[in-house]
Structure formats: C-alpha cells, structure tokens
Amino acid sequence: MVILKKNGEHQIDLNKKHPVLIYEGTFSKAEKNVTGTWRFKKRLVFWKGFIPMFVSTGNGTFVMIKLS
C-alpha cells in the first residue's frame, strides 16, 4: 500500500492490505489502447460501531496505450 502525504511525499507499507481493486475495460478496434473504469470492491463497515453499511472507497477511469 502506498500512502500519499499532503506535501507530495509517499510512503510504501508492504505489510498493510488494501481493498480489492476491480478493473473493467475494452480494447480499441486496432488493439492499441484500452479504456475503462476502476473501482474498489464494496466492503462492510460498522457505523458508530454497530450499524452495518457497505461502502466503496473510490472509483475512476483509465486509459492504457501500447507504445510499440
């Protein structure tokens, strides 16, 4: 897991687990790039210690381009 600090520094913690990350995307017709979305798998947390809620910690889009 990488922790980003407000001053731009980052810290790597190899012992800390992170939420499951799910990618979905499609190839272009020429298969030179992939575009898609990513999201963290929802997980069960307990609000105020006893109210169960499923939450996702983030999502977004991505583009991967084949250079050669």
N, C-alpha and C positions, 0 to 999 in steps of 0.2 A: 504494500500500500504506500502511495506517495502522499505526503501531507504538504500542501502549498501554504506558505505563510504570507501575510499581508505585504511584507517587504520584498516579495519575489523569490525568497529562498525556498528550497524544498528539502524535505527530509524523507528518506526511504525507511520503512519499517517492514522487513520481510516476515516478521512473526505475526503481524496483525492481518486477520482475514478481512476481505471486503465483500460487499454484496455481489450476487451473481449478476453479470452483465450480459444482456441479450442483444444481438445484432440481427437486423433483417435488411436485405438489400437486393438489388438487381444489377446484372451486367448490362452495359450498353450493347447495341447491336454489333459493334465492331469488337466488343470484349476488351476495350482499352480502359474502361473505368467502371467502378461500382459506386452506386449511390444508394443511400438507405437511411435507416433510423437506428438508434440505440436507446436502451432503457435499462434501468436496474430492475431486477425482479422484485415484486412487492414482497414485503416481509411483515410479519406480525409483531407489533409493539403494543405495550400496555400504557395507555394514557392515565396519568395520575395513579399508576401502579396497579390498576385493576380493570380499566375499560379497554377491551381489545380493539385494535384498529390495524388495517392493512395499509401500509404506506410505501411509496416509491420515492427514492431519494434523488431522482433526476432522469432526464431524457434529452435527446437531441438528434441531430442529423450528421451524416458524414459523407465524404467523397474520397475514394481511393483511385489514384491514376497510375496506370502502368507506364513507366518511363521508357522502357526499351522496346 
